[in-house]
Amino acid sequence: MRRLKPVAHDAKLSLVDHLDELRSRVIVSIAAFGAALAVCFWQNHLILQIVNRPLDGRRPITLGPAEAFTATFRLAAYAAIVLTLPVILYEAYAFLAPAFAADERRVATPLLLMVPALFVCGVVFGYLLVMPAALKFLLHFNADEFQVHVRASDYYSFASQTLIACGLVFQVPVGILALTRLGVVTPHKLRKWRRYAIVVNAVVAMALPGVDPVSMLLEMLPLIALYEISILLAVLCGRPDPALAETAPGNAA
């Protein structure tokens, strides 16, 4: 593990050097994940209390002798991935950085910083708004006709998928800003495509985890809001719009 910083763009490395660097960065990522997993499993009671809170007093049940352990370990692994995300992203960026020129790195660096921050915002949004509303709808649907119990493995899978989906949904500004900085799209085009974006957001919300209309609606609303935020970021941080530049007073014939 010789290299911790990104290699210079003009550095000459052999195939063996590239493989050695990849091995080093994979080892760093695995070590970070292992340390985070150990901490999360050590504090599994705290994690379980946090994840069980949206159940409003219900206690998940287990149907097998090993389910309590496997469900707890899986939940600790998900939490460890979230904690390790900044390290994994940095190691991936550091390995790929030599392929980008200096101006391209200036585009990638702020986007790299936005990814974990937006992911955490998405997870918090899903935990505070999406999960409680979805569970309130699902657990009380036809409650007079069913004896509703919550199985631990099913609930933790539902919670993990919902929170991860919300974290990924919040990456919309990163993707749109990257396309804008690379010149693929412009703020003018993004505004023009707004009606189509709403339809696409509705389809994406339907495809995300969650079978109830409440969670679909709550996942669609931030998608629309994030698209509007992306337009604002594209105006502030993206490349100048060529159409606007041509019609500027200084460029008038």
URDA-V517770 format. One record per residue. N is the residue number from 1. RES is the residue in one small letter. PHI is phi as a letter, one per 20 degrees, with the letter a starting at -180 (* if undefined). Layout:
BEGIN
n:N res:RES phi:PHI
n:N res:RES phi:PHI
END
This chain:
BEGIN
n:1 res:m phi:*
n:2 res:r phi:e
n:3 res:r phi:d
n:4 res:l phi:d
n:5 res:k phi:e
n:6 res:p phi:f
n:7 res:v phi:f
n:8 res:a phi:f
n:9 res:h phi:f
n:10 res:d phi:e
n:11 res:a phi:f
n:12 res:k phi:d
n:13 res:l phi:c
n:14 res:s phi:f
n:15 res:l phi:g
n:16 res:v phi:f
n:17 res:d phi:f
n:18 res:h phi:f
n:19 res:l phi:f
n:20 res:d phi:f
n:21 res:e phi:f
n:22 res:l phi:f
n:23 res:r phi:f
n:24 res:s phi:f
n:25 res:r phi:f
n:26 res:v phi:f
n:27 res:i phi:f
n:28 res:v phi:f
n:29 res:s phi:f
n:30 res:i phi:f
n:31 res:a phi:f
n:32 res:a phi:f
n:33 res:f phi:f
n:34 res:g phi:f
n:35 res:a phi:f
n:36 res:a phi:f
n:37 res:l phi:f
n:38 res:a phi:f
n:39 res:v phi:f
n:40 res:c phi:f
n:41 res:f phi:f
n:42 res:w phi:f
n:43 res:q phi:d
n:44 res:n phi:f
n:45 res:h phi:f
n:46 res:l phi:f
n:47 res:i phi:f
n:48 res:l phi:f
n:49 res:q phi:f
n:50 res:i phi:f
n:51 res:v phi:f
n:52 res:n phi:f
n:53 res:r phi:g
n:54 res:p phi:f
n:55 res:l phi:f
n:56 res:d phi:l
n:57 res:g phi:n
n:58 res:r phi:f
n:59 res:r phi:d
n:60 res:p phi:f
n:61 res:i phi:d
n:62 res:t phi:d
n:63 res:l phi:d
n:64 res:g phi:b
n:65 res:p phi:f
n:66 res:a phi:d
n:67 res:e phi:f
n:68 res:a phi:f
n:69 res:f phi:f
n:70 res:t phi:f
n:71 res:a phi:f
n:72 res:t phi:f
n:73 res:f phi:f
n:74 res:r phi:f
n:75 res:l phi:f
n:76 res:a phi:f
n:77 res:a phi:f
n:78 res:y phi:f
n:79 res:a phi:f
n:80 res:a phi:f
n:81 res:i phi:f
n:82 res:v phi:f
n:83 res:l phi:f
n:84 res:t phi:e
n:85 res:l phi:g
n:86 res:p phi:g
n:87 res:v phi:f
n:88 res:i phi:f
n:89 res:l phi:f
n:90 res:y phi:f
n:91 res:e phi:f
n:92 res:a phi:f
n:93 res:y phi:f
n:94 res:a phi:f
n:95 res:f phi:f
n:96 res:l phi:e
n:97 res:a phi:g
n:98 res:p phi:g
n:99 res:a phi:f
n:100 res:f phi:d
n:101 res:a phi:f
n:102 res:a phi:f
n:103 res:d phi:f
n:104 res:e phi:f
n:105 res:r phi:f
n:106 res:r phi:f
n:107 res:v phi:f
n:108 res:a phi:f
n:109 res:t phi:f
n:110 res:p phi:f
n:111 res:l phi:f
n:112 res:l phi:f
n:113 res:l phi:f
n:114 res:m phi:f
n:115 res:v phi:g
n:116 res:p phi:f
n:117 res:a phi:f
n:118 res:l phi:f
n:119 res:f phi:f
n:120 res:v phi:f
n:121 res:c phi:f
n:122 res:g phi:f
n:123 res:v phi:f
n:124 res:v phi:f
n:125 res:f phi:f
n:126 res:g phi:f
n:127 res:y phi:f
n:128 res:l phi:e
n:129 res:l phi:d
n:130 res:v phi:f
n:131 res:m phi:f
n:132 res:p phi:g
n:133 res:a phi:f
n:134 res:a phi:f
n:135 res:l phi:f
n:136 res:k phi:f
n:137 res:f phi:f
n:138 res:l phi:f
n:139 res:l phi:f
n:140 res:h phi:d
n:141 res:f phi:f
n:142 res:n phi:l
n:143 res:a phi:f
n:144 res:d phi:f
n:145 res:e phi:d
n:146 res:f phi:c
n:147 res:q phi:e
n:148 res:v phi:e
n:149 res:h phi:c
n:150 res:v phi:d
n:151 res:r phi:e
n:152 res:a phi:g
n:153 res:s phi:f
n:154 res:d phi:f
n:155 res:y phi:f
n:156 res:y phi:f
n:157 res:s phi:f
n:158 res:f phi:f
n:159 res:a phi:f
n:160 res:s phi:f
n:161 res:q phi:f
n:162 res:t phi:f
n:163 res:l phi:f
n:164 res:i phi:f
n:165 res:a phi:f
n:166 res:c phi:f
n:167 res:g phi:f
n:168 res:l phi:f
n:169 res:v phi:g
n:170 res:f phi:f
n:171 res:q phi:e
n:172 res:v phi:g
n:173 res:p phi:f
n:174 res:v phi:f
n:175 res:g phi:f
n:176 res:i phi:f
n:177 res:l phi:f
n:178 res:a phi:f
n:179 res:l phi:f
n:180 res:t phi:f
n:181 res:r phi:f
n:182 res:l phi:e
n:183 res:g phi:n
n:184 res:v phi:f
n:185 res:v phi:c
n:186 res:t phi:c
n:187 res:p phi:g
n:188 res:h phi:f
n:189 res:k phi:f
n:190 res:l phi:f
n:191 res:r phi:f
n:192 res:k phi:f
n:193 res:w phi:e
n:194 res:r phi:g
n:195 res:r phi:f
n:196 res:y phi:f
n:197 res:a phi:f
n:198 res:i phi:f
n:199 res:v phi:f
n:200 res:v phi:f
n:201 res:n phi:f
n:202 res:a phi:f
n:203 res:v phi:f
n:204 res:v phi:f
n:205 res:a phi:f
n:206 res:m phi:f
n:207 res:a phi:e
n:208 res:l phi:f
n:209 res:p phi:g
n:210 res:g phi:p
n:211 res:v phi:d
n:212 res:d phi:d
n:213 res:p phi:f
n:214 res:v phi:f
n:215 res:s phi:f
n:216 res:m phi:f
n:217 res:l phi:f
n:218 res:l phi:f
n:219 res:e phi:e
n:220 res:m phi:f
n:221 res:l phi:g
n:222 res:p phi:f
n:223 res:l phi:f
n:224 res:i phi:f
n:225 res:a phi:f
n:226 res:l phi:f
n:227 res:y phi:f
n:228 res:e phi:f
n:229 res:i phi:f
n:230 res:s phi:f
n:231 res:i phi:f
n:232 res:l phi:f
n:233 res:l phi:f
n:234 res:a phi:f
n:235 res:v phi:f
n:236 res:l phi:f
n:237 res:c phi:d
n:238 res:g phi:e
n:239 res:r phi:f
n:240 res:p phi:g
n:241 res:d phi:f
n:242 res:p phi:g
n:243 res:a phi:f
n:244 res:l phi:f
n:245 res:a phi:f
n:246 res:e phi:f
n:247 res:t phi:e
n:248 res:a phi:f
n:249 res:p phi:g
n:250 res:g phi:f
n:251 res:n phi:d
n:252 res:a phi:f
n:253 res:a phi:f
END
